[in-house]
Amino acid sequence: MYGTTDEYGVDVATDSVHIHDFHATILHLMGLDHTKLTYRHSGRDYWLTDVAGNVVKEVLT
């Protein structure tokens, strides 16, 4: 568990993480670099985390 929500569990109260960051962190834990995993679609290269995402180092400590 990372961060907190409001008393109703609806909104993020602290330590908000974007879904791209979450995916990058999971891939990092699996030993994969999300910036090197690309696939081509309609003539454009895509990352698995789209064109964003950073590993959340606070989760790893």
All heavy atoms as a GROMACS GRO file, in nm:
protein
  487
    1MET      N    1   0.085  -0.116   0.000
    1MET     CA    2   0.000   0.000   0.000
    1MET      C    3   0.090   0.123   0.000
    1MET      O    4   0.191   0.126   0.069
    1MET     CB    5  -0.090  -0.004   0.123
    1MET     CG    6  -0.190   0.106   0.125
    1MET     SD    7  -0.321   0.086   0.247
    1MET     CE    8  -0.234   0.044   0.395
    2TYR      N    9   0.052   0.220  -0.080
    2TYR     CA   10   0.131   0.343  -0.091
    2TYR      C   11   0.036   0.461  -0.095
    2TYR      O   12  -0.059   0.463  -0.173
    2TYR     CB   13   0.216   0.338  -0.219
    2TYR     CG   14   0.302   0.460  -0.239
    2TYR    CD1   15   0.414   0.479  -0.161
    2TYR    CD2   16   0.271   0.553  -0.335
    2TYR    CE1   17   0.494   0.590  -0.177
    2TYR    CE2   18   0.350   0.664  -0.354
    2TYR     CZ   19   0.462   0.683  -0.275
    2TYR     OH   20   0.541   0.792  -0.292
    3GLY      N   21   0.059   0.560  -0.012
    3GLY     CA   22  -0.026   0.679  -0.008
    3GLY      C   23  -0.150   0.656   0.077
    3GLY      O   24  -0.171   0.551   0.136
    4THR      N   25  -0.232   0.759   0.082
    4THR     CA   26  -0.356   0.751   0.160
    4THR      C   27  -0.470   0.814   0.079
    4THR      O   28  -0.447   0.888  -0.016
    4THR     CB   29  -0.343   0.826   0.294
    4THR    OG1   30  -0.313   0.963   0.267
    4THR    CG2   31  -0.237   0.765   0.382
    5THR      N   32  -0.591   0.783   0.121
    5THR     CA   33  -0.710   0.840   0.059
    5THR      C   34  -0.786   0.922   0.162
    5THR      O   35  -0.753   0.919   0.280
    5THR     CB   36  -0.803   0.730   0.003
    5THR    OG1   37  -0.845   0.647   0.111
    5THR    CG2   38  -0.734   0.646  -0.101
    6ASP      N   39  -0.890   0.988   0.116
    6ASP     CA   40  -0.974   1.062   0.209
    6ASP      C   41  -1.054   0.961   0.293
    6ASP      O   42  -1.043   0.841   0.276
    6ASP     CB   43  -1.066   1.159   0.136
    6ASP     CG   44  -1.164   1.090   0.043
    6ASP    OD1   45  -1.162   0.965   0.033
    6ASP    OD2   46  -1.243   1.160  -0.021
    7GLU      N   47  -1.133   1.010   0.383
    7GLU     CA   48  -1.205   0.921   0.476
    7GLU      C   49  -1.306   0.830   0.407
    7GLU      O   50  -1.344   0.726   0.461
    7GLU     CB   51  -1.274   1.003   0.585
    7GLU     CG   52  -1.379   1.098   0.533
    7GLU     CD   53  -1.438   1.186   0.642
    7GLU    OE1   54  -1.378   1.292   0.668
    7GLU    OE2   55  -1.540   1.146   0.698
    8TYR      N   56  -1.348   0.864   0.285
    8TYR     CA   57  -1.442   0.780   0.212
    8TYR      C   58  -1.375   0.690   0.110
    8TYR      O   59  -1.441   0.608   0.046
    8TYR     CB   60  -1.546   0.869   0.141
    8TYR     CG   61  -1.626   0.952   0.237
    8TYR    CD1   62  -1.606   1.090   0.244
    8TYR    CD2   63  -1.719   0.895   0.322
    8TYR    CE1   64  -1.679   1.167   0.332
    8TYR    CE2   65  -1.791   0.971   0.412
    8TYR     CZ   66  -1.771   1.107   0.416
    8TYR     OH   67  -1.842   1.183   0.505
    9GLY      N   68  -1.245   0.707   0.089
    9GLY     CA   69  -1.172   0.627  -0.007
    9GLY      C   70  -1.198   0.667  -0.151
    9GLY      O   71  -1.180   0.586  -0.242
   10VAL      N   72  -1.239   0.791  -0.172
   10VAL     CA   73  -1.274   0.838  -0.306
   10VAL      C   74  -1.158   0.912  -0.372
   10VAL      O   75  -1.126   0.886  -0.487
   10VAL     CB   76  -1.399   0.927  -0.302
   10VAL    CG1   77  -1.430   0.984  -0.439
   10VAL    CG2   78  -1.518   0.850  -0.247
   11ASP      N   79  -1.096   1.003  -0.301
   11ASP     CA   80  -0.989   1.087  -0.356
   11ASP      C   81  -0.856   1.056  -0.290
   11ASP      O   82  -0.851   1.016  -0.173
   11ASP     CB   83  -1.021   1.235  -0.336
   11ASP     CG   84  -1.140   1.280  -0.418
   11ASP    OD1   85  -1.149   1.241  -0.535
   11ASP    OD2   86  -1.224   1.353  -0.363
   12VAL      N   87  -0.748   1.076  -0.365
   12VAL     CA   88  -0.613   1.058  -0.310
   12VAL      C   89  -0.582   1.174  -0.218
   12VAL      O   90  -0.600   1.290  -0.254
   12VAL     CB   91  -0.509   1.051  -0.424
   12VAL    CG1   92  -0.369   1.040  -0.367
   12VAL    CG2   93  -0.539   0.936  -0.517
   13ALA      N   94  -0.534   1.142  -0.098
   13ALA     CA   95  -0.499   1.246  -0.002
   13ALA      C   96  -0.350   1.278  -0.008
   13ALA      O   97  -0.310   1.394  -0.007
   13ALA     CB   98  -0.539   1.203   0.140
   14THR      N   99  -0.265   1.175  -0.013
   14THR     CA  100  -0.121   1.196  -0.018
   14THR      C  101  -0.056   1.095  -0.113
   14THR      O  102  -0.109   0.986  -0.135
   14THR     CB  103  -0.055   1.179   0.120
   14THR    OG1  104  -0.077   1.046   0.167
   14THR    CG2  105  -0.108   1.279   0.221
   15ASP      N  106   0.058   1.132  -0.168
   15ASP     CA  107   0.142   1.045  -0.251
   15ASP      C  108   0.068   0.988  -0.372
   15ASP      O  109   0.063   0.867  -0.394
   15ASP     CB  110   0.201   0.931  -0.168
   15ASP     CG  111   0.288   0.981  -0.054
   15ASP    OD1  112   0.352   1.086  -0.073
   15ASP    OD2  113   0.290   0.919   0.053
   16SER      N  114   0.014   1.076  -0.454
   16SER     CA  115  -0.054   1.036  -0.576
   16SER      C  116   0.046   0.978  -0.676
   16SER      O  117   0.155   1.031  -0.693
   16SER     CB  118  -0.124   1.158  -0.637
   16SER     OG  119  -0.179   1.124  -0.760
   17VAL      N  120   0.009   0.868  -0.742
   17VAL     CA  121   0.093   0.802  -0.841
   17VAL      C  122   0.009   0.780  -0.966
   17VAL      O  123  -0.102   0.727  -0.959
   17VAL     CB  124   0.147   0.667  -0.789
   17VAL    CG1  125   0.222   0.593  -0.896
   17VAL    CG2  126   0.236   0.689  -0.669
   18HIS      N  127   0.061   0.820  -1.082
   18HIS     CA  128  -0.008   0.799  -1.208
   18HIS      C  129   0.002   0.652  -1.248
   18HIS      O  130   0.096   0.582  -1.210
   18HIS     CB  131   0.053   0.888  -1.316
   18HIS     CG  132  -0.031   0.898  -1.438
   18HIS    ND1  133  -0.023   0.808  -1.540
   18HIS    CD2  134  -0.128   0.987  -1.473
   18HIS    CE1  135  -0.109   0.840  -1.635
   18HIS    NE2  136  -0.175   0.949  -1.595
   19ILE      N  137  -0.091   0.603  -1.325
   19ILE     CA  138  -0.092   0.463  -1.367
   19ILE      C  139   0.033   0.428  -1.446
   19ILE      O  140   0.084   0.316  -1.436
   19ILE     CB  141  -0.221   0.429  -1.446
   19ILE    CG1  142  -0.235   0.280  -1.466
   19ILE    CG2  143  -0.224   0.502  -1.579
   19ILE    CD1  144  -0.265   0.204  -1.342
   20HIS      N  145   0.089   0.521  -1.523
   20HIS     CA  146   0.212   0.494  -1.597
   20HIS      C  147   0.329   0.470  -1.501
   20HIS      O  148   0.414   0.384  -1.526
   20HIS     CB  149   0.247   0.609  -1.692
   20HIS     CG  150   0.146   0.631  -1.800
   20HIS    ND1  151   0.098   0.530  -1.880
   20HIS    CD2  152   0.083   0.742  -1.840
   20HIS    CE1  153   0.012   0.579  -1.966
   20HIS    NE2  154  -0.001   0.708  -1.943
   21ASP      N  155   0.333   0.546  -1.391
   21ASP     CA  156   0.437   0.526  -1.290
   21ASP      C  157   0.420   0.390  -1.223
   21ASP      O  158   0.518   0.320  -1.195
   21ASP     CB  159   0.432   0.636  -1.185
   21ASP     CG  160   0.458   0.773  -1.243
   21ASP    OD1  161   0.529   0.782  -1.344
   21ASP    OD2  162   0.407   0.871  -1.187
   22PHE      N  163   0.295   0.352  -1.196
   22PHE     CA  164   0.266   0.222  -1.135
   22PHE      C  165   0.314   0.109  -1.226
   22PHE      O  166   0.381   0.016  -1.182
   22PHE     CB  167   0.116   0.212  -1.109
   22PHE     CG  168   0.072   0.083  -1.047
   22PHE    CD1  169   0.109   0.051  -0.918
   22PHE    CD2  170  -0.007  -0.006  -1.117
   22PHE    CE1  171   0.068  -0.069  -0.859
   22PHE    CE2  172  -0.048  -0.125  -1.061
   22PHE     CZ  173  -0.010  -0.156  -0.931
   23HIS      N  174   0.285   0.118  -1.355
   23HIS     CA  175   0.328   0.016  -1.450
   23HIS      C  176   0.480   0.012  -1.463
   23HIS      O  177   0.539  -0.097  -1.468
   23HIS     CB  178   0.265   0.040  -1.587
   23HIS     CG  179   0.120   0.008  -1.591
   23HIS    ND1  180   0.038   0.056  -1.690
   23HIS    CD2  181   0.041  -0.066  -1.510
   23HIS    CE1  182  -0.084   0.012  -1.669
   23HIS    NE2  183  -0.086  -0.061  -1.560
   24ALA      N  184   0.545   0.128  -1.467
   24ALA     CA  185   0.691   0.133  -1.475
   24ALA      C  186   0.754   0.068  -1.352
   24ALA      O  187   0.854  -0.003  -1.364
   24ALA     CB  188   0.738   0.277  -1.490
   25THR      N  189   0.695   0.089  -1.236
   25THR     CA  190   0.748   0.030  -1.113
   25THR      C  191   0.732  -0.122  -1.114
   25THR      O  192   0.824  -0.195  -1.077
   25THR     CB  193   0.676   0.090  -0.990
   25THR    OG1  194   0.691   0.232  -0.994
   25THR    CG2  195   0.733   0.037  -0.861
   26ILE      N  196   0.618  -0.171  -1.158
   26ILE     CA  197   0.597  -0.317  -1.166
   26ILE      C  198   0.696  -0.380  -1.264
   26ILE      O  199   0.758  -0.484  -1.234
   26ILE     CB  200   0.452  -0.348  -1.206
   26ILE    CG1  201   0.358  -0.314  -1.092
   26ILE    CG2  202   0.437  -0.495  -1.245
   26ILE    CD1  203   0.212  -0.326  -1.126
   27LEU      N  204   0.713  -0.318  -1.382
   27LEU     CA  205   0.809  -0.370  -1.478
   27LEU      C  206   0.951  -0.369  -1.423
   27LEU      O  207   1.029  -0.462  -1.445
   27LEU     CB  208   0.801  -0.291  -1.608
   27LEU     CG  209   0.674  -0.313  -1.690
   27LEU    CD1  210   0.663  -0.208  -1.800
   27LEU    CD2  211   0.669  -0.452  -1.747
   28HIS      N  212   0.986  -0.264  -1.347
   28HIS     CA  213   1.118  -0.257  -1.284
   28HIS      C  214   1.137  -0.372  -1.185
   28HIS      O  215   1.243  -0.434  -1.181
   28HIS     CB  216   1.133  -0.122  -1.213
   28HIS     CG  217   1.261  -0.109  -1.137
   28HIS    ND1  218   1.381  -0.084  -1.198
   28HIS    CD2  219   1.286  -0.120  -1.004
   28HIS    CE1  220   1.476  -0.079  -1.106
   28HIS    NE2  221   1.419  -0.100  -0.987
   29LEU      N  222   1.035  -0.401  -1.107
   29LEU     CA  223   1.043  -0.510  -1.011
   29LEU      C  224   1.056  -0.646  -1.080
   29LEU      O  225   1.110  -0.740  -1.023
   29LEU     CB  226   0.920  -0.510  -0.919
   29LEU     CG  227   0.915  -0.394  -0.820
   29LEU    CD1  228   0.779  -0.390  -0.751
   29LEU    CD2  229   1.027  -0.404  -0.718
   30MET      N  230   1.008  -0.655  -1.203
   30MET     CA  231   1.022  -0.778  -1.282
   30MET      C  232   1.156  -0.784  -1.355
   30MET      O  233   1.185  -0.880  -1.426
   30MET     CB  234   0.907  -0.788  -1.384
   30MET     CG  235   0.773  -0.807  -1.318
   30MET     SD  236   0.632  -0.795  -1.431
   30MET     CE  237   0.677  -0.896  -1.566
   31GLY      N  238   1.238  -0.679  -1.338
   31GLY     CA  239   1.370  -0.676  -1.401
   31GLY      C  240   1.370  -0.623  -1.542
   31GLY      O  241   1.464  -0.646  -1.617
   32LEU      N  242   1.264  -0.552  -1.582
   32LEU     CA  243   1.252  -0.498  -1.717
   32LEU      C  244   1.261  -0.346  -1.716
   32LEU      O  245   1.211  -0.281  -1.625
   32LEU     CB  246   1.118  -0.540  -1.778
   32LEU     CG  247   1.094  -0.690  -1.785
   32LEU    CD1  248   0.950  -0.718  -1.825
   32LEU    CD2  249   1.190  -0.755  -1.883
   33ASP      N  250   1.323  -0.292  -1.818
   33ASP     CA  251   1.332  -0.147  -1.834
   33ASP      C  252   1.219  -0.104  -1.927
   33ASP      O  253   1.220  -0.135  -2.046
   33ASP     CB  254   1.466  -0.108  -1.893
   33ASP     CG  255   1.486   0.042  -1.905
   33ASP    OD1  256   1.393   0.118  -1.868
   33ASP    OD2  257   1.593   0.083  -1.951
   34HIS      N  258   1.122  -0.031  -1.874
   34HIS     CA  259   1.004   0.005  -1.952
   34HIS      C  260   1.036   0.097  -2.069
   34HIS      O  261   0.960   0.101  -2.166
   34HIS     CB  262   0.897   0.069  -1.862
   34HIS     CG  263   0.931   0.207  -1.817
   34HIS    ND1  264   0.881   0.318  -1.878
   34HIS    CD2  265   1.011   0.251  -1.718
   34HIS    CE1  266   0.928   0.426  -1.818
   34HIS    NE2  267   1.007   0.388  -1.721
   35THR      N  268   1.149   0.166  -2.066
   35THR     CA  269   1.184   0.255  -2.177
   35THR      C  270   1.243   0.179  -2.294
   35THR      O  271   1.251   0.233  -2.404
   35THR     CB  272   1.284   0.363  -2.132
   35THR    OG1  273   1.404   0.300  -2.088
   35THR    CG2  274   1.225   0.448  -2.020
   36LYS      N  275   1.283   0.055  -2.273
   36LYS     CA  276   1.341  -0.024  -2.381
   36LYS      C  277   1.240  -0.119  -2.444
   36LYS      O  278   1.266  -0.177  -2.548
   36LYS     CB  279   1.459  -0.105  -2.327
   36LYS     CG  280   1.561  -0.021  -2.256
   36LYS     CD  281   1.691  -0.023  -2.327
   36LYS     CE  282   1.791   0.046  -2.240
   36LYS     NZ  283   1.863   0.147  -2.287
   37LEU      N  284   1.125  -0.138  -2.380
   37LEU     CA  285   1.022  -0.226  -2.434
   37LEU      C  286   0.928  -0.145  -2.522
   37LEU      O  287   0.845  -0.071  -2.474
   37LEU     CB  288   0.944  -0.291  -2.319
   37LEU     CG  289   1.025  -0.383  -2.229
   37LEU    CD1  290   0.942  -0.423  -2.108
   37LEU    CD2  291   1.069  -0.505  -2.305
   38THR      N  292   0.944  -0.159  -2.652
   38THR     CA  293   0.862  -0.083  -2.744
   38THR      C  294   0.794  -0.176  -2.843
   38THR      O  295   0.838  -0.288  -2.866
   38THR     CB  296   0.946   0.019  -2.824
   38THR    OG1  297   1.045  -0.052  -2.899
   38THR    CG2  298   1.012   0.120  -2.734
   39TYR      N  299   0.686  -0.130  -2.897
   39TYR     CA  300   0.620  -0.200  -3.006
   39TYR      C  301   0.573  -0.096  -3.108
   39TYR      O  302   0.550   0.019  -3.075
   39TYR     CB  303   0.502  -0.285  -2.956
   39TYR     CG  304   0.391  -0.208  -2.891
   39TYR    CD1  305   0.280  -0.169  -2.963
   39TYR    CD2  306   0.398  -0.173  -2.756
   39TYR    CE1  307   0.177  -0.099  -2.903
   39TYR    CE2  308   0.296  -0.102  -2.696
   39TYR     CZ  309   0.187  -0.065  -2.769
   39TYR     OH  310   0.086   0.005  -2.711
   40ARG      N  311   0.565  -0.136  -3.232
   40ARG     CA  312   0.528  -0.044  -3.339
   40ARG      C  313   0.382  -0.064  -3.375
   40ARG      O  314   0.336  -0.176  -3.394
   40ARG     CB  315   0.615  -0.068  -3.462
   40ARG     CG  316   0.586   0.031  -3.575
   40ARG     CD  317   0.689   0.021  -3.684
   40ARG     NE  318   0.818   0.074  -3.644
   40ARG     CZ  319   0.852   0.202  -3.650
   40ARG    NH1  320   0.766   0.290  -3.692
   40ARG    NH2  321   0.972   0.242  -3.613
   41HIS      N  322   0.309   0.047  -3.379
   41HIS     CA  323   0.169   0.045  -3.418
   41HIS      C  324   0.141   0.168  -3.503
   41HIS      O  325   0.171   0.280  -3.461
   41HIS     CB  326   0.078   0.043  -3.295
   41HIS     CG  327  -0.068   0.046  -3.328
   41HIS    ND1  328  -0.132  -0.062  -3.383
   41HIS    CD2  329  -0.160   0.144  -3.315
   41HIS    CE1  330  -0.260  -0.031  -3.403
   41HIS    NE2  331  -0.279   0.094  -3.362
   42SER      N  332   0.088   0.149  -3.621
   42SER     CA  333   0.055   0.259  -3.714
   42SER      C  334   0.176   0.348  -3.742
   42SER      O  335   0.165   0.470  -3.747
   42SER     CB  336  -0.060   0.342  -3.660
   42SER     OG  337  -0.176   0.265  -3.652
   43GLY      N  338   0.292   0.288  -3.753
   43GLY     CA  339   0.412   0.362  -3.786
   43GLY      C  340   0.475   0.439  -3.672
   43GLY      O  341   0.566   0.518  -3.693
   44ARG      N  342   0.430   0.416  -3.550
   44ARG     CA  343   0.484   0.486  -3.434
   44ARG      C  344   0.527   0.385  -3.330
   44ARG      O  345   0.459   0.285  -3.307
   44ARG     CB  346   0.378   0.578  -3.373
   44ARG     CG  347   0.427   0.652  -3.252
   44ARG     CD  348   0.320   0.746  -3.196
   44ARG     NE  349   0.368   0.797  -3.068
   44ARG     CZ  350   0.296   0.796  -2.957
   44ARG    NH1  351   0.174   0.750  -2.956
   44ARG    NH2  352   0.345   0.842  -2.845
   45ASP      N  353   0.641   0.409  -3.266
   45ASP     CA  354   0.687   0.324  -3.157
   45ASP      C  355   0.622   0.366  -3.027
   45ASP      O  356   0.616   0.485  -2.994
   45ASP     CB  357   0.839   0.332  -3.142
   45ASP     CG  358   0.912   0.264  -3.256
   45ASP    OD1  359   0.852   0.175  -3.319
   45ASP    OD2  360   1.028   0.299  -3.282
   46TYR      N  361   0.572   0.269  -2.952
   46TYR     CA  362   0.508   0.292  -2.823
   46TYR      C  363   0.584   0.217  -2.714
   46TYR      O  364   0.630   0.106  -2.736
   46TYR     CB  365   0.363   0.242  -2.823
   46TYR     CG  366   0.268   0.322  -2.906
   46TYR    CD1  367   0.248   0.292  -3.040
   46TYR    CD2  368   0.197   0.427  -2.851
   46TYR    CE1  369   0.161   0.365  -3.117
   46TYR    CE2  370   0.109   0.502  -2.927
   46TYR     CZ  371   0.091   0.470  -3.060
   46TYR     OH  372   0.005   0.543  -3.136
   47TRP      N  373   0.593   0.278  -2.597
   47TRP     CA  374   0.641   0.207  -2.480
   47TRP      C  375   0.523   0.134  -2.417
   47TRP      O  376   0.408   0.168  -2.442
   47TRP     CB  377   0.696   0.302  -2.375
   47TRP     CG  378   0.820   0.377  -2.410
   47TRP    CD1  379   0.901   0.356  -2.517
   47TRP    CD2  380   0.875   0.485  -2.336
   47TRP    NE1  381   1.004   0.445  -2.515
   47TRP    CE2  382   0.991   0.526  -2.405
   47TRP    CE3  383   0.840   0.551  -2.221
   47TRP    CZ2  384   1.072   0.630  -2.359
   47TRP    CZ3  385   0.919   0.654  -2.177
   47TRP    CH2  386   1.034   0.692  -2.244
   48LEU      N  387   0.553   0.038  -2.334
   48LEU     CA  388   0.444  -0.028  -2.261
   48LEU      C  389   0.376   0.068  -2.166
   48LEU      O  390   0.258   0.053  -2.133
   48LEU     CB  391   0.496  -0.149  -2.183
   48LEU     CG  392   0.540  -0.267  -2.268
   48LEU    CD1  393   0.596  -0.378  -2.179
   48LEU    CD2  394   0.426  -0.320  -2.352
   49THR      N  395   0.449   0.171  -2.124
   49THR     CA  396   0.392   0.272  -2.034
   49THR      C  397   0.360   0.399  -2.112
   49THR      O  398   0.364   0.508  -2.057
   49THR     CB  399   0.488   0.304  -1.920
   49THR    OG1  400   0.615   0.342  -1.975
   49THR    CG2  401   0.507   0.186  -1.828
   50ASP      N  402   0.328   0.385  -2.240
   50ASP     CA  403   0.305   0.495  -2.334
   50ASP      C  404   0.432   0.577  -2.346
   50ASP      O  405   0.537   0.520  -2.372
   50ASP     CB  406   0.184   0.579  -2.292
   50ASP     CG  407   0.132   0.665  -2.408
   50ASP    OD1  408   0.166   0.635  -2.524
   50ASP    OD2  409   0.058   0.760  -2.382
   51VAL      N  410   0.430   0.706  -2.332
   51VAL     CA  411   0.552   0.788  -2.342
   51VAL      C  412   0.582   0.854  -2.208
   51VAL      O  413   0.652   0.954  -2.202
   51VAL     CB  414   0.538   0.895  -2.452
   51VAL    CG1  415   0.529   0.831  -2.588
   51VAL    CG2  416   0.419   0.984  -2.426
   52ALA      N  417   0.530   0.798  -2.102
   52ALA     CA  418   0.551   0.854  -1.969
   52ALA      C  419   0.586   0.741  -1.873
   52ALA      O  420   0.605   0.628  -1.913
   52ALA     CB  421   0.424   0.926  -1.922
   53GLY      N  422   0.593   0.772  -1.749
   53GLY     CA  423   0.616   0.672  -1.646
   53GLY      C  424   0.756   0.678  -1.589
   53GLY      O  425   0.853   0.678  -1.662
   54ASN      N  426   0.760   0.685  -1.459
   54ASN     CA  427   0.886   0.681  -1.384
   54ASN      C  428   0.870   0.581  -1.272
   54ASN      O  429   0.762   0.568  -1.213
   54ASN     CB  430   0.917   0.820  -1.325
   54ASN     CG  431   0.940   0.923  -1.432
   54ASN    OD1  432   1.023   0.905  -1.518
   54ASN    ND2  433   0.865   1.031  -1.426
   55VAL      N  434   0.978   0.512  -1.240
   55VAL     CA  435   0.977   0.417  -1.129
   55VAL      C  436   0.960   0.494  -0.999
   55VAL      O  437   1.032   0.592  -0.975
   55VAL     CB  438   1.106   0.334  -1.128
   55VAL    CG1  439   1.111   0.243  -1.007
   55VAL    CG2  440   1.120   0.255  -1.256
   56VAL      N  441   0.866   0.451  -0.916
   56VAL     CA  442   0.841   0.516  -0.786
   56VAL      C  443   0.937   0.452  -0.686
   56VAL      O  444   0.912   0.344  -0.634
   56VAL     CB  445   0.694   0.498  -0.743
   56VAL    CG1  446   0.669   0.568  -0.611
   56VAL    CG2  447   0.600   0.550  -0.850
   57LYS      N  448   1.047   0.519  -0.662
   57LYS     CA  449   1.154   0.464  -0.576
   57LYS      C  450   1.110   0.451  -0.430
   57LYS      O  451   1.162   0.368  -0.357
   57LYS     CB  452   1.278   0.547  -0.589
   57LYS     CG  453   1.334   0.546  -0.731
   57LYS     CD  454   1.470   0.606  -0.740
   57LYS     CE  455   1.521   0.620  -0.879
   57LYS     NZ  456   1.524   0.508  -0.962
   58GLU      N  457   1.014   0.532  -0.387
   58GLU     CA  458   0.967   0.525  -0.248
   58GLU      C  459   0.900   0.391  -0.219
   58GLU      O  460   0.901   0.343  -0.106
   58GLU     CB  461   0.870   0.639  -0.218
   58GLU     CG  462   0.932   0.776  -0.218
   58GLU     CD  463   0.946   0.835  -0.359
   58GLU    OE1  464   0.887   0.779  -0.454
   58GLU    OE2  465   1.015   0.936  -0.373
   59VAL      N  466   0.843   0.329  -0.321
   59VAL     CA  467   0.779   0.198  -0.303
   59VAL      C  468   0.885   0.090  -0.282
   59VAL      O  469   0.862  -0.008  -0.210
   59VAL     CB  470   0.692   0.164  -0.426
   59VAL    CG1  471   0.638   0.023  -0.419
   59VAL    CG2  472   0.578   0.264  -0.439
   60LEU      N  473   1.002   0.109  -0.340
   60LEU     CA  474   1.108   0.008  -0.336
   60LEU      C  475   1.185   0.008  -0.206
   60LEU      O  476   1.254  -0.088  -0.176
   60LEU     CB  477   1.203   0.030  -0.453
   60LEU     CG  478   1.139   0.033  -0.591
   60LEU    CD1  479   1.243   0.061  -0.697
   60LEU    CD2  480   1.067  -0.096  -0.620
   61THR      N  481   1.175   0.114  -0.128
   61THR     CA  482   1.254   0.121  -0.005
   61THR      C  483   1.182   0.064   0.114
   61THR      O  484   1.066   0.042   0.118
   61THR     CB  485   1.294   0.266   0.029
   61THR    OG1  486   1.177   0.345   0.039
   61THR    CG2  487   1.385   0.321  -0.076
   0.00000   0.00000   0.00000
